[in-house]
Structures are given as structure tokens and as C-alpha cells.
Amino acid sequence: MQTVIWSQAQKVVIAPELPVVMIGERINPTGRRKMAAALESGDMTLIQEEAKRQVAAGAQVLDVNVGVSGLDEPALMVEAIKAVQAVTEVPLCLDSASPKALEAGLAVYQGKALVNSVNGEAAKLAEVLPLVARHQAAVVALTMDDQGIPRDVATRLAIAEKIVNEAAKLGIPAEDIVVDPLAMSVAADDQAGLAALTALATIREKLGVNQTTGASNISFGLPDRTAVNAVFLAMAVMNGCTCPITDPTNWDIRRALLISDLLLGKDAFGMNFITAFREVNPED
């Protein structure tokens, strides 16, 4: 099951048998005042700097989110995509809750993008999947629907199956769907981590699709969040996560993913881990 996306210059293949693909999360104004202010002023310099930093740190795909309340998100998405593609060659993940912003971004994106995201809500399926089909993109499928985010694994699997089936009706193959089973805070629900990991394993077994996850929610409300996130991501990879959306500039996170590949036999002679370690620790 290979999910293939590309820019004009680079192709990225996401697959269970291949090393983990890191999707860089840092182009996102949520909780980041400087980036929100830069977007408000129309200045794309910070976005370009973040793009270059993440690629230098090992990101193979960049998530682009420009959602700031009160701003013209479709126009900003177009400008951000152009700005990022001017300074990097990696494929992009277009991240928005607005179908209009996604449509505007897909219209100017040069390559095959990953769309973030669709879910099981009737309106989202009707609005987003036709865009994905028309532009022959890949799409992240969130396991939530009109009833919200389910706590149980069976319902998450059912939603993932529903999205895969609805996508197939439009000619979108299963390999172009990347499921996100939605990790929630273990501070609010001490079973949330186990539920997310079990959902990853179950969806891998039943559907075989590639999967992503974001680690930040799992540690919300806890101390030492980076450590919690890193361990969760390593466990997520073991259970079927092939392309997490995370911060590649954080060495603890990147190291956890590199070691996961190493221990799962996806890093020949440990060269990816050794090379990255020497880049970060040149004197060791």
C-alpha cells in the first residue's frame, strides 16, 4: 500500500515497509502569534524560514495551514503555497477546514498534494472528496463524523471504512487515503493513548492503508510533553503510523522516529540514524 505524492522536483512514497515520512507541522498559526501576525500583514518570510528549517531537519513533506480568523484564507493559502514552493522542493500537505481554501490551494499547487483533511461528516464528504478526485490528490481521513470523535475503536474503524468506500465511488483509490485515528489527551482520558494505538493497529489490519497522527494532543495538560509525544510516536509507528505530522526540528521527536525505523529493520545498517545524529552532534 503505497501513497505517492510529489512536487515538481521530488516524489515521496509513504508505505509500511519504508522509513517513516515526517510531515512538518510548523507552518501553522494556531497558538503562534508571530506567524498569525505575519499572515495578517501578508509577509511570507516567516513561513519560508520555517519551511527551510523543517526540510533541513528531515521533513519530507510540509503541512501548510494559514487559518487565521477574519482573514481571507483561500487567498492566503495560494500565497503560502507559492512562497513555500519558491524555497523548497518537497511535496506539500494542504491543511484547512475550509473547502474553498483547499480548492484555491489545489488550483495552484504544482504536483500531487496531500489534502488535510476529510472526515465522516456528510457535508465534508460531499465537499472535500470531489475536490480530491478532481485534482487527483491524496487525502487525510479523520475518524470523526457528525457525532464527533468516537472514543471506541470499532466506530473509528467504521468511519475510516465509510470514507474509503465513499472515496472509491469517486475513483479515489485506497492508496490515496491516509487515515488519522485522532489521538486525544491522556490527561483527560487515561485510556485515550491505548485507544489511538489500538485504532492504528486495527485499521492497519482491516484496511491496510497508510496512517498519520499528531502527537501534540496526546500530551495536552501533562508535564514533559516532548517526552510523552516521542514515546507515543514510537509506539504509533509500531502500530501502523507511517507518516506522522510532527515537529522535525525537535531532536527528541526526530530521534524517536529514526530509532523506530532502526529497530523495525527499515534503516539499512543504521545509516539514517547515524547520519542524522552526526548532523545534530558533530563533536560526538
Secondary structure in CASP SS format (residue, H / E / C, confidence):
PFRMAT SS
TARGET T0000
AUTHOR 0000-0000-0000
METHOD secondary structure of the structure
MODEL  1
M C 1.00
Q C 1.00
T E 1.00
V E 1.00
I E 1.00
W E 1.00
S E 1.00
Q C 1.00
A C 1.00
Q C 1.00
K E 1.00
V E 1.00
V E 1.00
I E 1.00
A C 1.00
P C 1.00
E C 1.00
L C 1.00
P C 1.00
V C 1.00
V C 1.00
M C 1.00
I E 1.00
G E 1.00
E E 1.00
R E 1.00
I E 1.00
N C 1.00
P C 1.00
T C 1.00
G C 1.00
R C 1.00
R H 1.00
K H 1.00
M H 1.00
A H 1.00
A H 1.00
A H 1.00
L H 1.00
E H 1.00
S H 1.00
G C 1.00
D C 1.00
M C 1.00
T H 1.00
L H 1.00
I H 1.00
Q H 1.00
E H 1.00
E H 1.00
A H 1.00
K H 1.00
R H 1.00
Q H 1.00
V H 1.00
A H 1.00
A C 1.00
G C 1.00
A C 1.00
Q C 1.00
V E 1.00
L E 1.00
D E 1.00
V E 1.00
N C 1.00
V C 1.00
G C 1.00
V C 1.00
S C 1.00
G C 1.00
L C 1.00
D C 1.00
E H 1.00
P H 1.00
A H 1.00
L H 1.00
M H 1.00
V H 1.00
E H 1.00
A H 1.00
I H 1.00
K H 1.00
A H 1.00
V H 1.00
Q H 1.00
A H 1.00
V H 1.00
T C 1.00
E C 1.00
V C 1.00
P C 1.00
L E 1.00
C E 1.00
L E 1.00
D E 1.00
S C 1.00
A C 1.00
S C 1.00
P H 1.00
K H 1.00
A H 1.00
L H 1.00
E H 1.00
A H 1.00
G H 1.00
L H 1.00
A H 1.00
V H 1.00
Y C 1.00
Q C 1.00
G E 1.00
K E 1.00
A C 1.00
L E 1.00
V E 1.00
N E 1.00
S E 1.00
V E 1.00
N E 1.00
G C 1.00
E C 1.00
A H 1.00
A H 1.00
K H 1.00
L H 1.00
A H 1.00
E H 1.00
V H 1.00
L H 1.00
P H 1.00
L H 1.00
V H 1.00
A H 1.00
R H 1.00
H H 1.00
Q C 1.00
A C 1.00
A E 1.00
V E 1.00
V E 1.00
A E 1.00
L E 1.00
T C 1.00
M C 1.00
D E 1.00
D C 1.00
Q C 1.00
G E 1.00
I C 1.00
P C 1.00
R C 1.00
D C 1.00
V H 1.00
A H 1.00
T H 1.00
R H 1.00
L H 1.00
A H 1.00
I H 1.00
A H 1.00
E H 1.00
K H 1.00
I H 1.00
V H 1.00
N H 1.00
E H 1.00
A H 1.00
A H 1.00
K H 1.00
L C 1.00
G C 1.00
I C 1.00
P C 1.00
A H 1.00
E H 1.00
D H 1.00
I E 1.00
V E 1.00
V E 1.00
D E 1.00
P C 1.00
L C 1.00
A C 1.00
M C 1.00
S C 1.00
V C 1.00
A C 1.00
A C 1.00
D C 1.00
D C 1.00
Q C 1.00
A H 1.00
G H 1.00
L H 1.00
A H 1.00
A H 1.00
L H 1.00
T H 1.00
A H 1.00
L H 1.00
A H 1.00
T H 1.00
I H 1.00
R H 1.00
E H 1.00
K H 1.00
L H 1.00
G C 1.00
V C 1.00
N E 1.00
Q E 1.00
T C 1.00
T C 1.00
G E 1.00
A C 1.00
S H 1.00
N H 1.00
I H 1.00
S H 1.00
F C 1.00
G C 1.00
L C 1.00
P C 1.00
D C 1.00
R H 1.00
T H 1.00
A H 1.00
V H 1.00
N H 1.00
A H 1.00
V H 1.00
F H 1.00
L H 1.00
A H 1.00
M H 1.00
A H 1.00
V H 1.00
M H 1.00
N C 1.00
G C 1.00
C C 1.00
T C 1.00
C C 1.00
P C 1.00
I E 1.00
T E 1.00
D C 1.00
P C 1.00
T C 1.00
N C 1.00
W H 1.00
D H 1.00
I H 1.00
R H 1.00
R H 1.00
A H 1.00
L H 1.00
L H 1.00
I H 1.00
S H 1.00
D H 1.00
L H 1.00
L H 1.00
L C 1.00
G C 1.00
K C 1.00
D C 1.00
A H 1.00
F H 1.00
G H 1.00
M H 1.00
N H 1.00
F H 1.00
I H 1.00
T H 1.00
A H 1.00
F H 1.00
R H 1.00
E H 1.00
V H 1.00
N C 1.00
P C 1.00
E C 1.00
D C 1.00
END
